[in-house]
Amino acid sequence: MNDAVTRIRVPGTAPYDVVVGTGLLGELPPLLDGALRVAIIHPGCCGRPLTRSREDLLGQGYAAHTVEVPDGEDAKTLPVAGYCWDVLGRSALPAPT
């Protein structure tokens, strides 16, 4: 574990932690809480660290994907959300009820 880790607890009906720091590869799996598929969504500037994160998650049995999206507000569109959905595999997700 990294000594320079900051944890921020987000309260609510489904509380979760936000973990900020460097060298956090080992922090990811406990935060995924039973997930089978993981999307590492990024604006395309991070390269190598994301590849290492993906490889680490693949090695632990997750279906891990890196998903490059536009930077900033340009990423907050329905087409970008649809692209992320497609990468994770629509057929693998439950149908809405």
C-alpha atoms as an extended CHARMM CRD file, in Angstrom:
* protein
*
        97  EXT
         1         1  MET       CA              0.0000000000        0.0000000000        0.0000000000  PROA      1               0.0000000000
         2         2  ASN       CA              1.1710000000        3.5020000000       -0.7870000000  PROA      2               0.0000000000
         3         3  ASP       CA              1.7580000000        5.9690000000        2.0850000000  PROA      3               0.0000000000
         4         4  ALA       CA              0.5820000000        8.9040000000       -0.0580000000  PROA      4               0.0000000000
         5         5  VAL       CA             -2.9520000000        7.5280000000       -0.5420000000  PROA      5               0.0000000000
         6         6  THR       CA             -5.9500000000        9.7540000000        0.1390000000  PROA      6               0.0000000000
         7         7  ARG       CA             -9.3250000000        8.0740000000        0.6720000000  PROA      7               0.0000000000
         8         8  ILE       CA            -12.5340000000       10.0000000000        0.3210000000  PROA      8               0.0000000000
         9         9  ARG       CA            -15.7110000000        8.2030000000        1.4550000000  PROA      9               0.0000000000
        10        10  VAL       CA            -18.7520000000        9.1310000000       -0.6260000000  PROA      10              0.0000000000
        11        11  PRO       CA            -21.8950000000        8.5390000000        1.4520000000  PROA      11              0.0000000000
        12        12  GLY       CA            -25.3220000000        7.5860000000        0.1820000000  PROA      12              0.0000000000
        13        13  THR       CA            -27.4520000000        4.5130000000       -0.3710000000  PROA      13              0.0000000000
        14        14  ALA       CA            -24.4850000000        2.8000000000       -2.0440000000  PROA      14              0.0000000000
        15        15  PRO       CA            -21.4340000000        4.4170000000       -0.4060000000  PROA      15              0.0000000000
        16        16  TYR       CA            -18.0470000000        4.0430000000       -2.0600000000  PROA      16              0.0000000000
        17        17  ASP       CA            -14.4570000000        5.2100000000       -1.7020000000  PROA      17              0.0000000000
        18        18  VAL       CA            -12.5590000000        7.4770000000       -4.0460000000  PROA      18              0.0000000000
        19        19  VAL       CA             -8.8530000000        6.6610000000       -3.8100000000  PROA      19              0.0000000000
        20        20  VAL       CA             -6.3240000000        9.2720000000       -4.9450000000  PROA      20              0.0000000000
        21        21  GLY       CA             -2.5830000000        8.7540000000       -5.1680000000  PROA      21              0.0000000000
        22        22  THR       CA              0.1660000000        7.0590000000       -7.1450000000  PROA      22              0.0000000000
        23        23  GLY       CA              1.1270000000        3.3870000000       -7.3730000000  PROA      23              0.0000000000
        24        24  LEU       CA             -2.4180000000        2.2350000000       -6.6930000000  PROA      24              0.0000000000
        25        25  LEU       CA             -2.6120000000       -0.9700000000       -8.7790000000  PROA      25              0.0000000000
        26        26  GLY       CA             -3.2680000000       -3.0830000000       -5.6970000000  PROA      26              0.0000000000
        27        27  GLU       CA             -6.1090000000       -0.7730000000       -4.6530000000  PROA      27              0.0000000000
        28        28  LEU       CA             -8.3090000000       -1.5290000000       -7.6830000000  PROA      28              0.0000000000
        29        29  PRO       CA             -9.6750000000       -5.0690000000       -7.0670000000  PROA      29              0.0000000000
        30        30  PRO       CA            -11.1220000000       -4.3710000000       -3.5900000000  PROA      30              0.0000000000
        31        31  LEU       CA            -12.9740000000       -1.3610000000       -5.0330000000  PROA      31              0.0000000000
        32        32  LEU       CA            -14.6180000000       -3.3850000000       -7.8150000000  PROA      32              0.0000000000
        33        33  ASP       CA            -17.0240000000       -5.2250000000       -5.4860000000  PROA      33              0.0000000000
        34        34  GLY       CA            -17.8920000000       -8.2950000000       -7.5590000000  PROA      34              0.0000000000
        35        35  ALA       CA            -17.5650000000       -6.7370000000      -11.0180000000  PROA      35              0.0000000000
        36        36  LEU       CA            -16.6680000000       -9.0410000000      -13.9020000000  PROA      36              0.0000000000
        37        37  ARG       CA            -16.0350000000       -6.3590000000      -16.5420000000  PROA      37              0.0000000000
        38        38  VAL       CA            -13.9980000000       -3.2210000000      -16.0030000000  PROA      38              0.0000000000
        39        39  ALA       CA            -13.6780000000       -0.1730000000      -18.2460000000  PROA      39              0.0000000000
        40        40  ILE       CA            -10.6620000000        2.0550000000      -17.7130000000  PROA      40              0.0000000000
        41        41  ILE       CA            -12.0020000000        5.2180000000      -19.3410000000  PROA      41              0.0000000000
        42        42  HSD       CA             -9.4080000000        7.8350000000      -20.2360000000  PROA      42              0.0000000000
        43        43  PRO       CA             -8.8180000000       10.7960000000      -22.5570000000  PROA      43              0.0000000000
        44        44  GLY       CA             -5.8930000000        9.1350000000      -24.3350000000  PROA      44              0.0000000000
        45        45  CYS       CA             -3.0120000000       10.8440000000      -22.5790000000  PROA      45              0.0000000000
        46        46  CYS       CA             -2.1310000000        8.1790000000      -20.0180000000  PROA      46              0.0000000000
        47        47  GLY       CA             -0.7990000000        5.2470000000      -22.0910000000  PROA      47              0.0000000000
        48        48  ARG       CA              1.5840000000        3.0390000000      -20.1560000000  PROA      48              0.0000000000
        49        49  PRO       CA              0.0440000000        3.2830000000      -16.6510000000  PROA      49              0.0000000000
        50        50  LEU       CA             -3.3310000000        2.2750000000      -18.0690000000  PROA      50              0.0000000000
        51        51  THR       CA             -1.8180000000       -0.6660000000      -19.9220000000  PROA      51              0.0000000000
        52        52  ARG       CA             -0.2650000000       -1.8580000000      -16.6580000000  PROA      52              0.0000000000
        53        53  SER       CA             -3.5910000000       -1.4320000000      -14.8380000000  PROA      53              0.0000000000
        54        54  ARG       CA             -5.4100000000       -3.3960000000      -17.5330000000  PROA      54              0.0000000000
        55        55  GLU       CA             -2.8060000000       -6.1820000000      -17.5250000000  PROA      55              0.0000000000
        56        56  ASP       CA             -2.9940000000       -6.4050000000      -13.7320000000  PROA      56              0.0000000000
        57        57  LEU       CA             -6.7960000000       -6.6980000000      -13.8150000000  PROA      57              0.0000000000
        58        58  LEU       CA             -6.6940000000       -9.2600000000      -16.6580000000  PROA      58              0.0000000000
        59        59  GLY       CA             -4.2630000000      -11.3230000000      -14.5790000000  PROA      59              0.0000000000
        60        60  GLN       CA             -6.7760000000      -11.3370000000      -11.7350000000  PROA      60              0.0000000000
        61        61  GLY       CA             -9.5810000000      -12.6520000000      -13.9490000000  PROA      61              0.0000000000
        62        62  TYR       CA            -11.4150000000       -9.4450000000      -14.8760000000  PROA      62              0.0000000000
        63        63  ALA       CA            -12.4930000000       -8.6660000000      -18.4330000000  PROA      63              0.0000000000
        64        64  ALA       CA            -10.6430000000       -5.3380000000      -18.4830000000  PROA      64              0.0000000000
        65        65  HSD       CA            -10.8240000000       -2.8230000000      -21.3040000000  PROA      65              0.0000000000
        66        66  THR       CA             -9.1940000000        0.5390000000      -21.8750000000  PROA      66              0.0000000000
        67        67  VAL       CA            -11.6340000000        2.9420000000      -23.4900000000  PROA      67              0.0000000000
        68        68  GLU       CA            -10.2830000000        6.1500000000      -25.0120000000  PROA      68              0.0000000000
        69        69  VAL       CA            -12.7600000000        9.0210000000      -25.0110000000  PROA      69              0.0000000000
        70        70  PRO       CA            -12.4770000000       12.7170000000      -25.9100000000  PROA      70              0.0000000000
        71        71  ASP       CA            -11.0560000000       15.0720000000      -23.2990000000  PROA      71              0.0000000000
        72        72  GLY       CA            -13.2200000000       17.0470000000      -20.8770000000  PROA      72              0.0000000000
        73        73  GLU       CA            -16.7870000000       18.0330000000      -21.6930000000  PROA      73              0.0000000000
        74        74  ASP       CA            -16.5340000000       16.4600000000      -25.1660000000  PROA      74              0.0000000000
        75        75  ALA       CA            -16.6600000000       13.0450000000      -23.4810000000  PROA      75              0.0000000000
        76        76  LYS       CA            -20.0550000000       13.7620000000      -21.9090000000  PROA      76              0.0000000000
        77        77  THR       CA            -22.2610000000       12.8580000000      -24.8600000000  PROA      77              0.0000000000
        78        78  LEU       CA            -24.6490000000       10.0290000000      -25.6680000000  PROA      78              0.0000000000
        79        79  PRO       CA            -22.4910000000        8.7450000000      -28.5620000000  PROA      79              0.0000000000
        80        80  VAL       CA            -19.5080000000        8.4510000000      -26.2150000000  PROA      80              0.0000000000
        81        81  ALA       CA            -21.6430000000        6.6810000000      -23.5930000000  PROA      81              0.0000000000
        82        82  GLY       CA            -22.8900000000        4.3280000000      -26.3310000000  PROA      82              0.0000000000
        83        83  TYR       CA            -19.3270000000        3.6130000000      -27.4060000000  PROA      83              0.0000000000
        84        84  CYS       CA            -18.3580000000        2.7110000000      -23.8220000000  PROA      84              0.0000000000
        85        85  TRP       CA            -21.4420000000        0.4990000000      -23.5850000000  PROA      85              0.0000000000
        86        86  ASP       CA            -20.4530000000       -1.2670000000      -26.8230000000  PROA      86              0.0000000000
        87        87  VAL       CA            -16.9040000000       -1.8830000000      -25.5890000000  PROA      87              0.0000000000
        88        88  LEU       CA            -18.2220000000       -3.5880000000      -22.4660000000  PROA      88              0.0000000000
        89        89  GLY       CA            -20.6130000000       -5.7000000000      -24.5080000000  PROA      89              0.0000000000
        90        90  ARG       CA            -24.3150000000       -4.9540000000      -24.6270000000  PROA      90              0.0000000000
        91        91  SER       CA            -25.2580000000       -8.6330000000      -24.6700000000  PROA      91              0.0000000000
        92        92  ALA       CA            -23.4060000000       -9.2450000000      -21.4200000000  PROA      92              0.0000000000
        93        93  LEU       CA            -25.4880000000       -6.7060000000      -19.5290000000  PROA      93              0.0000000000
        94        94  PRO       CA            -28.9850000000       -7.4040000000      -18.1980000000  PROA      94              0.0000000000
        95        95  ALA       CA            -31.9320000000       -6.0370000000      -20.1560000000  PROA      95              0.0000000000
        96        96  PRO       CA            -33.7630000000       -3.1560000000      -18.5040000000  PROA      96              0.0000000000
        97        97  THR       CA            -36.9630000000       -4.0740000000      -16.6900000000  PROA      97              0.0000000000
